[in-house]
């Protein structure tokens, strides 16, 4: 099954997608509301949508993000990407061995979620704007302290995930010992719809999904990989996220960037931050994942940078008090 969302008369509608026909659920229904007992709750919703007979044609609607997630966790699970990003520290640098011990992640901004065809503004002051090609799992049932085997049953489905990145901001904050924070704060594309987990099972190979992933800029392919190259499985990611904490319906867990799935990895491998060039206003980024779908976003001008003064130092305060 596939569930999509679209805007209609300034409201968001959700429905079952079958071919190019959308079977709309009643107004006010949100996808997160349907995930409390997935897959059973989604099967019930699909039957309700079909029975309602309220249909739309897919080409006639403006798709939005399939859901508004309560939480977004983004992992790093592709070895090629880990190795390529490590090269930013030097030609002989390698990934930290600890990345093979725990599937690390950072929390991204749920309020930054944008739809599969929305325009994406350049973050203020950003000169190294980048994308990241990923797939995300969506939680369907709440769980805590799950084993990987249990965690698989808590995944309702999957969607394409673009982790837009202000690399100059990210590099500055990571040099201070912090993970990616503000550099990932502006936008995350989710879409084009939620594909339920059972639909991808035919693509499972050696306990991974063998799905071709591609990203292009202005219709020129930049990178490709297969989801089968994940070092960690999605159920491993969910199990780790649930360790001592709840994962709840609608939570989104990104796979991390696939190999050759972002500009910065290519810059590190080629030794140039202009090969390919950073994203510019007017560029169109398209990501396609076999079995899931395609998202396509245009980069547009963002807000002007509003400077923030440097922090006050305690030594300056003490000096001022002494002078008084």
N, C-alpha and C positions, 0 to 999 in steps of 0.2 A: 504494500500500500504506500501511497504518497500523499502527504498532506501539505497544502500550500496556504499562504495568506496573501491577501491583496487589499488595496485601499478602494473604498467605494463611498462616495458622498462624505468624505472626511472621517470615515470609520474603517476599522480593520475587520475584514471577514476571513473566516477560515473554512476550508473545505477539502474534500477528498478529490484528488486528481486522478482521472482515468483517461489515458490518452491525452486529448486536448480538451476534455470536458471537466469542469470543476463542479462538484456537487456541494453546494453551500450548506453549512451548518447554520443554526439560528444566530441572528445578530447577538453580539455580546459574548459569543463563545471564543475562548482563547485556546491555543494549542497546549499550553502548559496545563490548563484545566483538564485536558483529555488524557494526560500522561500518568495520572495517579496510579493506575493499575495496568499499565501497558505490558503485554500487547492486548489483553482482553478489552481494556477501555477503548483502545483505538479501533478494534473490530466492531464494538458497539457503535462508536461514532460513525464509522464508515457505513454501517447499515442504516443508521439514522439519516445520514446525508443522502444516500441513494433514495430512501423512502420519501424524503421531503420534496424531491423533484424540482428544487430551486437550483438551476444550473447557469453556468457562465462558460464562455469559450475562452480558453487560455490566452489566445492572442489579443483578446479584447480587454484584459485586465492589467492593472499595474501591480505586479508582485511586490510584496514587501518581505522583510525577514520573516521566516516561518513562525518564529516565537521570540519572545522577550525573556531571555534566560535570567533566572535569579542569580546565577554565578557563572563565571567563565574562567576555566583553568586552561592554561596552554602549556603543553609538555614539550620535551625535546626527545624525539624517539627515532631519528634517522641518522645512522652513522656517517653517511657521506656529508650531510649538512654539518654535523658536529665537527668533522675533520676540516671541512672548508672554512667554517667560522673560526676555528683555532688558528688557521694560517694568518689571521689578522694580527697575531702576536709575533709573527716571524715565520720564515720559510721552513723551519724545522719543528714548529710547534705542533702539538697533538692535543686531542681532547683529553680531559681529565678522566682517569680510570674510574673515578667515582660515579661517572655517568652510566656505567654498566652495572652499578650496584643498586641505585634507586632511580626511579623515573621522575626526575625533578620537574617542577612546573612553577609558573608564577600566575597570580590572579590578574586577569585583564578586566576591562571596564564594561559591565553589562549595558551601561548607558551609551556606549559608543557603537552599539550594533546598528548596522545599516543593511538595506535590502540588496537583493542580487543584481539590481540594475540602477541603483542610486548613484548620484554623483558623490565624489569623495573629495572634500577640501584638503589642500595641503596644510599641515599644521603650521601655526604661526612661527616664522623664522626658520623653518626647515628648508635645507638645501640638499639633503640626501634622503629623499622620500623613496620608500621601497615597499614591496609587497612580500607576502609569504604564502606559498601554496600549501594548504593543509586539508585534512579531512577531520571532522569532529564527530564524536559520539554524543548522543543526547540521552540523559538519564530518564527512565520511564517509571521507576519505582524507587522509593526512598530506601536507603540502606546505610549501614554503618559497620565497620570492621569486617568487610566482606573478603572472602577468598576470591582468587581470580575466577574459579569455576562458578561461584555464586554471582560474581559481578557481571558475567556475561548475560545472565537473566535479567539484569537491571538496565540493560541498554535497550532503549526503545527504537533507536534508528540513527541515521547518519546524514550529514550534509556537508557541503563544501564550505571551507573556512579560509578567509583571507585576512591575515594578521598584518594590517597596514603598519608601517614602521618608520618613525622619524629617526634615522640612523645617527645623525649628528647629536641629537638629544640623548639617544640611547648610549652612545659611546661616552659622552660626558658623565652620565650618571653611573655607568658601570665602572668607570675609572675610580669612582669614589667608594667602590665596594658594594654597590647596590645592584640588584638585578634589573632587568628591563622594567621600567615603571612609566614615567611620563612619555618616553619614546614610543610606547604602545597604547597611549591613552585616547587617541583621537577617533579611531574607527576600526571596526571589525565587520567584515561582510559575512553574512550567513545566508545560505540558500543552495539552490533556488527553491528547494522544498525539503521536507523531511522524508527520507526513504526508510521504511521500517526494516529492522534488522534481518528479517526472514528473506527479504528480496535479495540481499547480498550473499546469502549462504552459498548459492551455486558458484560464487567466485572465490570461495575459501580454498587456499592451497597451503598445505603444511601449517595450518593454524593461523594463517594470515589471509587477508583479502588481496587477491591479485588484480588490482584495478589500476589501469593506466591513468596517470595524472599529468596534465600539461598546463603551462602558462604561456601566454603570448602578450606582447605589447604592440598595439597598433597592427594586429593581425600577423605579427612576426613571432614565431615560437622562440621563447627564451630558454625554457628548461622543461624537462620531463622526467618522470620516475614511475615506479609502481608502488602502491601502498603495501605490497608484500615485503618491501625492504625495511619496514619498521623493525627496530631492534626489540622494542617492547610491543606486546599485544594491547589492544584496547581494554581487554578485561584486566590486564595488569595495571593499566593507568587508573581504571575505576577503583580497583582494589586498593591501590596506594592512596588515592584521594580520600577513600572512606576510612583510612586508618585513623582511629580516634576522632573521627569527624563524620558528619552526615553528608551524603550526596542525596539530592532531592529532585523530584520531577522537574524537568526543564533545564537542569544544570548542563552546561556544555563543556566538553573536554576535548581540546584540540590535540591533534597528533604531533604537533610541531612541524617545522618545515621539511618537506621532502628534499632529496638530493637535487641540486640545481634549481631549487624552488624559490630563490630570491636573488636579488641583484647583489647583495653584500657578499654572499658566498662566492659568486662569480668574480666580484672585484678582488677578493682575497686570493683566489686562484690565479687570476690574470695579472695581479699587481697594479691595477688601475681602477680608480673610482669613476672612470668615465667609459668603462668597457664591460657591459653596456652602460649608457648614461643613466643618472638618476631620473626618476619619474618627473615629468614636467607637465604644466597645465595643458590640458587637451589630450594627453595620452589616455588610451583606453586599455585597461588590463582585463584580460579574459582568462578564466580558469575553468578547466573541464576535467571532470573525474568520471571515468567509465562507471556506468551503473547508477550514478547519482545525478549528474547534470552539469550545467554550465552557469557561471556567474560572470557578469560583464559590467565593469564600473569605469566611469570617466573621471579623470583627475581634474578638479577645478580649483580656482583661486580660493584661498582661505583668508582668515582675518589677519590684519597687520599685527606684528609682534608688539606687545605692550611691555616695556622693560620693567623689571622689578629691581629695586636698589639692593646692593649687597647687604648681608646681614650685619647687624651691630655686633661688635666684638666686646666681650666683657672687659678686656683690657682698656678699651676706649672709654667705657663707662667709669672705670676706676680712675683713669687719668683725668677725666672731666671733674670727678668729685674732688680729687686732690687739688686741682687748679682752683676750685671754688673756695 
